[in-house]
Amino acid sequence: MKENTIFMLPATNIQTLAGIENLDFFDTQSVRLRRPISPLEGWRIVMSHPMPILKFAFRVRDGISSLFGVKKIQGFSGVVPETVVAGQMLDFFLVEHISSDILTLTARDRHLDVMMCISTLDNKLTITASVKTHNAFGRVYMIPVAPAHKLIVRKNLRQIMQSVV
């Protein structure tokens, strides 16, 4: 069920849980910035001011999901350390990989595996999400999360663009 593998999309620096055809959810969005930044700097910009609606969304998520044996994650703390190493936790995400151009985070449980990959190439920053579901709860969970995630990432990319001058 929980394969701790990382798949590199061909001809990119984007990491996913598997090839696109084997994922239950895949979203990748990019933005061109005025100057290059590291993936960790992009994460830090977004996490330094998490969207207020996310606190409410995580509270709802934790309340419903805990009824099905899913661990509460309590959302984002707003704190990102200056340096990060693989194996470290960033809130509820495990840092699977970090380099100068890739930050790969995962959250895995018995219902689904989520991977977030922030990658950079010159002035282009890309946020990619990949999900593999393991059961009916994971599939139902993704029904509201999938469209919401796309909107959240779009807003996060605008936030990064406005912050990088």
N, CA, C and O of each residue as an XYZ file, in Angstrom:
660
protein
N       0.826     -1.191      0.000
C       0.000      0.000      0.000
C       0.872      1.257      0.000
O       0.747      2.084     -0.903
N       1.736      1.414      0.975
C       2.532      2.635      1.093
C       3.921      2.401      0.522
O       4.836      1.974      1.226
N       4.061      2.689     -0.765
C       5.372      2.587     -1.377
C       6.051      3.943     -1.229
O       5.540      4.956     -1.706
N       7.176      3.957     -0.583
C       7.895      5.211     -0.396
C       8.840      5.450     -1.559
O      10.049      5.598     -1.382
N       8.259      5.483     -2.758
C       9.056      5.726     -3.938
C       8.765      7.130     -4.461
O       7.706      7.704     -4.206
N       9.713      7.652     -5.181
C       9.550      8.940     -5.834
C       9.764      8.708     -7.324
O      10.748      8.092     -7.733
N       8.837      9.205     -8.126
C       8.891      9.075     -9.569
C       9.228     10.446    -10.153
O       8.599     11.441     -9.795
N      10.200     10.503    -11.034
C      10.564     11.758    -11.692
C       9.879     11.785    -13.057
O      10.094     10.897    -13.882
N       9.054     12.804    -13.291
C       8.406     12.925    -14.591
C       9.475     13.131    -15.653
O      10.397     13.924    -15.456
N       9.365     12.431    -16.773
C      10.381     12.546    -17.827
C      10.572     13.983    -18.305
O       9.611     14.737    -18.460
N      11.826     14.342    -18.531
C      12.232     15.646    -19.069
C      11.814     16.824    -18.181
O      11.620     17.937    -18.671
N      11.677     16.573    -16.868
C      11.333     17.644    -15.927
C      12.143     17.458    -14.652
O      12.890     16.489    -14.515
N      11.990     18.388    -13.730
C      12.512     18.187    -12.375
C      11.338     18.090    -11.402
O      11.418     18.545    -10.260
N      10.243     17.487    -11.879
C       9.020     17.327    -11.089
C       8.937     15.891    -10.580
O       9.038     14.936    -11.350
N       8.753     15.759     -9.274
C       8.620     14.442     -8.653
C       7.156     14.183     -8.309
O       6.437     15.082     -7.872
N       6.727     12.934     -8.516
C       5.367     12.509     -8.210
C       5.417     11.152     -7.525
O       6.478     10.539     -7.404
N       4.250     10.693     -7.077
C       4.156      9.383     -6.435
C       4.273      8.240     -7.437
O       4.691      7.138     -7.085
N       3.902      8.507     -8.684
C       3.924      7.501     -9.751
C       3.800      8.237    -11.075
O       3.705      9.464    -11.102
N       3.802      7.490    -12.171
C       3.533      8.105    -13.462
C       2.123      8.683    -13.462
O       1.249      8.191    -12.749
N       1.902      9.712    -14.251
C       0.612     10.403    -14.258
C      -0.545      9.436    -14.475
O      -1.590      9.579    -13.841
N      -0.382      8.470    -15.344
C      -1.460      7.512    -15.650
C      -1.823      6.630    -14.461
O      -2.891      6.017    -14.455
N      -0.960      6.555    -13.462
C      -1.208      5.718    -12.280
C      -1.614      6.532    -11.043
O      -1.668      5.995     -9.936
N      -1.896      7.813    -11.232
C      -2.296      8.671    -10.114
C      -3.811      8.836    -10.086
O      -4.477      8.740    -11.117
N      -4.341      9.083     -8.897
C      -5.770      9.352     -8.755
C      -6.049     10.854     -8.800
O      -7.186     11.265     -9.030
N      -5.029     11.668     -8.585
C      -5.130     13.118     -8.726
C      -3.763     13.626     -9.119
O      -2.743     13.196     -8.581
N      -3.756     14.554    -10.073
C      -2.517     15.180    -10.515
C      -2.836     16.621    -10.884
O      -3.775     16.886    -11.634
N      -2.050     17.546    -10.355
C      -2.198     18.955    -10.705
C      -0.824     19.577    -10.697
O      -0.065     19.411     -9.742
N      -0.501     20.289    -11.752
C       0.763     21.013    -11.796
C       0.491     22.405    -12.343
O      -0.162     22.567    -13.373
N       1.003     23.408    -11.636
C       0.816     24.800    -12.020
C       2.149     25.528    -11.851
O       2.911     25.259    -10.923
N       2.404     26.445    -12.762
C       3.682     27.158    -12.763
C       3.472     28.655    -12.875
O       2.418     29.134    -13.295
N       4.509     29.377    -12.485
C       4.535     30.827    -12.618
C       5.968     31.245    -12.922
O       6.923     30.644    -12.431
N       6.099     32.283    -13.739
C       7.412     32.880    -13.997
C       7.603     34.024    -13.021
O       6.717     34.860    -12.843
N       8.762     34.054    -12.392
C       9.061     35.064    -11.381
C      10.059     36.078    -11.928
O      10.703     35.843    -12.950
N      10.178     37.203    -11.239
C      11.121     38.249    -11.656
C      12.569     37.825    -11.456
O      13.477     38.289    -12.146
N      12.758     36.933    -10.495
C      14.108     36.426    -10.217
C      13.978     34.986     -9.726
O      12.914     34.591     -9.250
N      15.036     34.206     -9.835
C      14.977     32.827     -9.339
C      14.898     32.792     -7.808
O      15.488     33.634     -7.130
N      14.184     31.837     -7.289
C      14.164     31.556     -5.850
C      14.281     30.051     -5.670
O      14.091     29.286     -6.615
N      14.591     29.639     -4.465
C      14.663     28.205     -4.179
C      13.250     27.682     -3.887
O      12.367     28.459     -3.522
N      13.036     26.392     -4.044
C      11.745     25.816     -3.675
C      11.395     26.078     -2.210
O      10.237     26.345     -1.888
N      12.392     26.002     -1.318
C      12.134     26.264      0.099
C      11.709     27.719      0.322
O      10.852     27.995      1.162
N      12.300     28.635     -0.421
C      11.896     30.032     -0.302
C      10.441     30.198     -0.761
O       9.686     30.954     -0.150
N      10.047     29.504     -1.820
C       8.658     29.542     -2.274
C       7.720     29.010     -1.208
O       6.675     29.603     -0.940
N       8.093     27.884     -0.596
C       7.283     27.308      0.490
C       7.189     28.281      1.661
O       6.124     28.458      2.251
N       8.319     28.908      1.989
C       8.355     29.845      3.112
C       7.426     31.037      2.853
O       6.736     31.481      3.770
N       7.396     31.557      1.631
C       6.519     32.682      1.302
C       5.060     32.303      1.542
O       4.308     33.058      2.159
N       4.671     31.141      1.057
C       3.277     30.696      1.199
C       2.945     30.392      2.658
O       1.878     30.769      3.142
N       3.842     29.721      3.354
C       3.554     29.290      4.728
C       3.688     30.418      5.754
O       3.171     30.305      6.865
N       4.370     31.495      5.394
C       4.493     32.599      6.353
C       3.155     33.306      6.566
O       2.946     33.945      7.597
N       2.263     33.194      5.606
C       0.919     33.780      5.710
C      -0.094     32.813      5.101
O      -0.639     33.080      4.030
N      -0.354     31.675      5.787
C      -1.327     30.733      5.217
C      -2.708     31.391      5.110
O      -3.090     32.206      5.950
N      -3.432     31.024      4.079
C      -4.761     31.601      3.875
C      -5.650     31.314      5.082
O      -5.702     30.177      5.550
N      -6.347     32.325      5.592
C      -7.202     32.132      6.772
C      -8.246     31.027      6.603
O      -8.561     30.327      7.566
N      -8.777     30.863      5.411
C      -9.806     29.840      5.179
C      -9.248     28.433      5.413
O      -9.998     27.508      5.725
N      -7.932     28.279      5.261
C      -7.335     26.954      5.455
C      -7.463     26.483      6.894
O      -7.647     25.290      7.136
N      -7.370     27.397      7.855
C      -7.517     27.010      9.262
C      -8.888     26.369      9.484
O      -8.999     25.326     10.129
N      -9.929     27.006      8.942
C     -11.288     26.457      9.039
C     -11.392     25.134      8.282
O     -11.979     24.175      8.781
N     -10.825     25.085      7.081
C     -10.890     23.869      6.264
C     -10.211     22.696      6.971
O     -10.726     21.578      6.944
N      -9.072     22.937      7.599
C      -8.385     21.860      8.311
C      -9.167     21.430      9.553
O      -9.161     20.252      9.910
N      -9.827     22.357     10.199
C     -10.653     22.008     11.359
C     -11.798     21.079     10.926
O     -12.083     20.083     11.591
N     -12.446     21.415      9.812
C     -13.514     20.565      9.278
C     -12.942     19.213      8.865
O     -13.506     18.167      9.187
N     -11.817     19.243      8.147
C     -11.169     18.008      7.705
C     -10.843     17.103      8.885
O     -11.129     15.906      8.852
N     -10.244     17.675      9.926
C      -9.871     16.884     11.097
C     -11.100     16.310     11.797
O     -11.086     15.160     12.235
N     -12.154     17.103     11.901
C     -13.372     16.632     12.563
C     -14.012     15.458     11.839
O     -14.397     14.473     12.470
N     -14.126     15.554     10.542
C     -14.747     14.482      9.760
C     -13.810     13.286      9.640
O     -14.213     12.150      9.889
N     -12.575     13.537      9.264
C     -11.629     12.448      9.023
C     -11.332     11.633     10.270
O     -11.123     10.423     10.183
N     -11.311     12.285     11.435
C     -11.008     11.550     12.669
C     -12.069     10.489     12.963
O     -11.792      9.500     13.641
N     -13.279     10.697     12.453
C     -14.332      9.687     12.617
C     -13.994      8.396     11.867
O     -14.531      7.333     12.176
N     -13.108      8.497     10.888
C     -12.712      7.349     10.066
C     -11.297      6.878     10.393
O     -10.678      6.157      9.610
N     -10.794      7.289     11.547
C      -9.484      6.821     11.995
C      -8.304      7.539     11.383
O      -7.180      7.042     11.444
N      -8.535      8.700     10.793
C      -7.449      9.469     10.192
C      -6.892     10.426     11.235
O      -7.643     11.108     11.933
N      -5.579     10.468     11.331
C      -4.916     11.337     12.299
C      -5.205     12.809     12.000
O      -5.192     13.225     10.841
N      -5.463     13.585     13.040
C      -5.660     15.025     12.889
C      -4.336     15.672     12.509
O      -3.283     15.312     13.035
N      -4.401     16.639     11.583
C      -3.162     17.293     11.148
C      -3.091     18.754     11.569
O      -2.003     19.329     11.583
N      -4.194     19.358     11.904
C      -4.272     20.709     12.476
C      -3.721     21.822     11.595
O      -3.500     22.930     12.083
N      -3.497     21.563     10.331
C      -3.128     22.631      9.405
C      -1.686     23.084      9.497
O      -0.806     22.353      9.952
N      -1.471     24.305      9.055
C      -0.126     24.851      8.943
C       0.180     25.797     10.094
O      -0.676     26.580     10.508
N       1.396     25.723     10.606
C       1.809     26.539     11.747
C       2.261     27.934     11.340
O       2.252     28.852     12.161
N       2.659     28.104     10.073
C       3.207     29.382      9.635
C       4.699     29.498      9.873
O       5.291     30.547      9.618
N       5.312     28.428     10.361
C       6.734     28.438     10.687
C       7.492     27.526      9.718
O       7.141     26.359      9.548
N       8.523     28.067      9.095
C       9.391     27.276      8.212
C      10.824     27.561      8.624
O      11.262     28.711      8.593
N      11.568     26.514      9.013
C      12.964     26.741      9.418
C      13.828     27.232      8.256
O      13.474     27.059      7.090
N      14.952     27.840      8.584
C      15.874     28.354      7.562
C      16.453     27.238      6.700
O      16.622     27.398      5.491
N      16.754     26.107      7.333
C      17.284     24.966      6.589
C      16.406     23.750      6.866
O      15.811     23.619      7.937
N      16.342     22.877      5.887
C      15.508     21.688      5.968
C      16.304     20.516      5.414
O      17.063     20.670      4.457
N      16.128     19.336      6.022
C      16.786     18.125      5.537
C      15.739     17.045      5.311
O      14.674     17.054      5.927
N      16.058     16.118      4.421
C      15.171     14.983      4.181
C      14.957     14.230      5.493
O      15.895     14.026      6.264
N      13.722     13.825      5.732
C      13.368     13.128      6.965
C      12.770     14.047      8.016
O      12.184     13.579      8.992
N      12.913     15.333      7.826
C      12.361     16.325      8.748
C      10.876     16.527      8.444
O      10.425     16.281      7.326
N      10.129     16.973      9.439
C       8.718     17.292      9.258
C       8.550     18.797      9.077
O       9.156     19.589      9.799
N       7.728     19.183      8.111
C       7.256     20.555      7.960
C       5.760     20.480      8.198
O       4.997     20.093      7.312
N       5.346     20.854      9.403
C       3.974     20.657      9.860
C       3.629     19.176      9.702
O       4.295     18.339     10.312
N       2.629     18.823      8.919
C       2.228     17.420      8.793
C       2.887     16.730      7.604
O       2.636     15.549      7.363
N       3.719     17.439      6.864
C       4.408     16.864      5.708
C       5.798     16.355      6.087
O       6.510     16.990      6.866
N       6.169     15.219      5.537
C       7.527     14.689      5.640
C       8.330     15.215      4.462
O       7.881     15.142      3.318
N       9.512     15.744      4.735
C      10.408     16.161      3.655
C      11.045     14.894      3.092
O      11.891     14.271      3.736
N      10.633     14.527      1.898
C      11.172     13.330      1.234
C      12.473     13.642      0.505
O      13.391     12.822      0.462
N      12.536     14.848     -0.069
C      13.701     15.222     -0.867
C      13.839     16.740     -0.836
O      12.849     17.468     -0.895
N      15.071     17.199     -0.744
C      15.332     18.634     -0.892
C      16.660     18.815     -1.600
O      17.658     18.171     -1.279
N      16.640     19.720     -2.580
C      17.852     20.102     -3.294
C      17.691     21.565     -3.689
O      16.719     22.212     -3.300
N      18.622     22.077     -4.445
C      18.552     23.486     -4.824
C      17.363     23.789     -5.727
O      16.930     24.938     -5.810
N      16.823     22.765     -6.411
C      15.712     23.021     -7.330
C      14.462     22.177     -7.071
O      13.497     22.267     -7.831
N      14.460     21.356     -6.011
C      13.291     20.517     -5.721
C      13.081     20.402     -4.212
O      14.019     20.148     -3.456
N      11.834     20.595     -3.794
C      11.399     20.301     -2.431
C      10.204     19.363     -2.566
O       9.175     19.739     -3.127
N      10.340     18.155     -2.058
C       9.280     17.158     -2.171
C       8.799     16.783     -0.781
O       9.574     16.350      0.072
N       7.493     16.961     -0.574
C       6.852     16.715      0.711
C       5.776     15.648      0.541
O       5.095     15.604     -0.483
N       5.622     14.782      1.555
C       4.571     13.769      1.494
C       3.801     13.696      2.806
O       4.302     14.034      3.879
N       2.583     13.247      2.671
C       1.743     12.870      3.810
C       1.092     11.560      3.384
O       0.378     11.508      2.383
N       1.342     10.511      4.147
C       0.860      9.177      3.769
C       0.061      8.585      4.925
O       0.464      8.671      6.085
N      -1.075      7.984      4.591
C      -1.826      7.227      5.588
C      -2.523      6.059      4.896
O      -2.280      5.799      3.718
N      -3.382      5.359      5.620
C      -3.991      4.154      5.047
C      -5.041      4.475      3.988
O      -5.462      3.581      3.254
N      -5.474      5.732      3.893
C      -6.503      6.115      2.940
C      -5.940      6.693      1.642
O      -6.489      6.467      0.563
N      -4.835      7.443      1.757
C      -4.236      8.030      0.561
C      -2.826      8.509      0.851
O      -2.440      8.730      1.999
N      -2.079      8.659     -0.216
C      -0.747      9.249     -0.159
C      -0.788     10.542     -0.963
O      -1.329     10.581     -2.068
N      -0.216     11.593     -0.402
C      -0.162     12.901     -1.059
C       1.301     13.292     -1.198
O       2.085     13.145     -0.261
N       1.661     13.790     -2.372
C       3.001     14.325     -2.580
C       2.872     15.722     -3.168
O       2.169     15.943     -4.155
N       3.570     16.659     -2.534
C       3.679     18.015     -3.049
C       5.129     18.218     -3.478
O       6.056     17.963     -2.709
N       5.310     18.673     -4.697
C       6.656     18.943     -5.207
C       6.711     20.391     -5.662
O       5.965     20.815     -6.544
N       7.608     21.134     -5.044
C       7.872     22.497     -5.487
C       9.211     22.441     -6.201
O      10.231     22.076     -5.615
N       9.193     22.807     -7.474
C      10.425     22.733     -8.256
C      10.671     24.069     -8.953
O       9.741     24.813     -9.267
N      11.932     24.341     -9.181
C      12.310     25.576     -9.846
C      13.255     25.274    -10.991
O      14.045     24.331    -10.957
N      13.141     26.108    -12.000
C      14.051     26.048    -13.139
C      14.197     27.482    -13.630
O      13.270     28.052    -14.205
N      15.365     28.052    -13.397
C      15.589     29.473    -13.679
C      14.540     30.298    -12.922
O      14.461     30.206    -11.697
N      13.743     31.093    -13.622
C      12.743     31.944    -12.972
C      11.364     31.285    -12.890
O      10.397     31.938    -12.498
N      11.261     30.050    -13.241
C       9.973     29.353    -13.237
C       9.848     28.511    -11.959
O      10.730     27.713    -11.642
N       8.741     28.701    -11.233
C       8.453     27.908    -10.046
C       7.191     27.094    -10.336
O       6.195     27.627    -10.825
N       7.250     25.806    -10.030
C       6.134     24.898    -10.292
C       5.727     24.200     -9.006
O       6.573     23.728     -8.246
N       4.431     24.141     -8.771
C       3.888     23.370     -7.653
C       3.089     22.224     -8.255
O       2.166     22.435     -9.042
N       3.461     21.008     -7.869
C       2.819     19.808     -8.404
C       2.303     18.962     -7.255
O       3.017     18.708     -6.284
N       1.067     18.533     -7.373
C       0.471     17.635     -6.387
C       0.144     16.322     -7.072
O      -0.378     16.298     -8.186
N       0.457     15.233     -6.391
C       0.056     13.915     -6.883
C      -0.522     13.133     -5.712
O      -0.029     13.213     -4.587
N      -1.577     12.376     -5.999
C      -2.275     11.613     -4.962
C      -2.575     10.219     -5.477
O      -2.981     10.028     -6.623
N      -2.364      9.257     -4.602
C      -2.810      7.880     -4.833
C      -3.736      7.527     -3.673
O      -3.352      7.609     -2.506
N      -4.966      7.131     -4.015
C      -5.916      6.730     -2.983
C      -5.815      5.226     -2.770
O      -5.436      4.479     -3.672
N      -6.165      4.795     -1.545
C      -6.060      3.378     -1.205
C      -7.405      2.716     -0.946
O      -7.500      1.488     -0.930
N      -8.452      3.523     -0.740
C      -9.751      2.931     -0.422
C     -10.864      3.951     -0.708
O     -10.608      5.064     -1.167
N     -12.099      3.540     -0.423
C     -13.261      4.390     -0.715
C     -13.185      5.718      0.035
O     -13.529      6.759     -0.526
N     -12.742      5.699      1.291
C     -12.653      6.950      2.035
C     -11.700      7.920      1.336
O     -12.005      9.106      1.206
N     -10.555      7.423      0.889
C      -9.599      8.272      0.184
C     -10.194      8.862     -1.083
O      -9.965     10.032     -1.387
N     -10.960      8.064     -1.830
C     -11.582      8.562     -3.057
C     -12.642      9.619     -2.745
O     -12.705     10.644     -3.424
N     -13.473      9.385     -1.729
C     -14.506     10.363     -1.345
C     -13.848     11.636     -0.806
O     -14.303     12.740     -1.108
N     -12.807     11.497     -0.032
C     -12.076     12.641      0.523
C     -11.609     13.573     -0.595
O     -11.660     14.795     -0.452
N     -11.159     12.999     -1.695
C     -10.610     13.801     -2.790
C     -11.679     14.544     -3.585
O     -11.341     15.465     -4.329
N     -12.951     14.182     -3.459
C     -14.002     14.855     -4.236
C     -14.014     16.357     -3.955
O     -13.970     17.134     -4.909
N     -14.072     16.810     -2.696
C     -14.017     18.261     -2.479
C     -12.582     18.816     -2.491
O     -12.366     19.982     -2.821
N     -11.619     17.980     -2.134
C     -10.242     18.465     -2.015
C      -9.631     18.788     -3.380
O      -8.910     19.778     -3.504
N      -9.898     17.989     -4.391
C      -9.271     18.189     -5.704
C      -9.544     19.580     -6.288
O      -8.591     20.283     -6.625
N     -10.794     20.000     -6.420
C     -11.004     21.341     -6.983
C     -10.518     22.454     -6.050
O     -10.012     23.475     -6.517
N     -10.667     22.263     -4.744
C     -10.200     23.276     -3.792
C      -8.688     23.427     -3.883
O      -8.165     24.540     -3.836
N      -7.993     22.308     -4.012
C      -6.532     22.343     -4.090
C      -6.066     23.180     -5.274
O      -5.142     23.982     -5.140
N      -6.693     23.003     -6.421
C      -6.295     23.759     -7.615
C      -6.436     25.261     -7.392
O      -5.572     26.035     -7.805
N      -7.513     25.674     -6.746
C      -7.726     27.097     -6.471
C      -6.704     27.627     -5.461
O      -6.178     28.730     -5.617
N      -6.433     26.831     -4.431
C      -5.466     27.234     -3.402
C      -4.080     27.412     -4.008
O      -3.401     28.397     -3.722
N      -3.658     26.470     -4.842
C      -2.330     26.566     -5.463
C      -2.262     27.787     -6.369
O      -1.254     28.494     -6.378
N      -3.319     28.043     -7.128
C      -3.341     29.228     -7.993
C      -3.130     30.498     -7.156
O      -2.351     31.374     -7.533
N      -3.825     30.587     -6.029
C      -3.675     31.745     -5.137
C      -2.261     31.782     -4.538
O      -1.664     32.853     -4.429
N      -1.728     30.622     -4.153
C      -0.365     30.570     -3.610
C       0.658     31.057     -4.626
O       1.596     31.770     -4.269
N       0.489     30.682     -5.876
C       1.427     31.121     -6.905
C       1.351     32.633     -7.105
O       2.379     33.279     -7.309
N       0.152     33.205     -7.049
C       0.024     34.667     -7.140
C       0.726     35.332     -5.958
O       1.386     36.360     -6.114
N       0.575     34.734     -4.773
C       1.218     35.268     -3.569
C       2.740     35.263     -3.736
O       3.407     36.239     -3.392
N       3.278     34.179     -4.258
C       4.728     34.087     -4.489
C       5.158     35.133     -5.502
O       6.155     35.827     -5.301
N       4.400     35.248     -6.601
C       4.734     36.220     -7.645
C       4.786     37.641     -7.089
O       5.690     38.405     -7.428
N       3.834     37.996     -6.249
C       3.786     39.333     -5.677
C       4.903     39.563     -4.666
O       5.318     40.703     -4.460
N       5.393     38.510     -4.039
C       6.432     38.637     -3.022
C       7.827     38.691     -3.589
O       8.735     39.230     -2.956
N       8.010     38.142     -4.770
C       9.360     38.064     -5.359
C       9.554     39.276     -6.248
O       9.003     39.375     -7.345
N      10.371     40.206     -5.725
C      10.626     41.447     -6.491
C      12.086     41.583     -6.821
O      12.487     42.557     -7.457
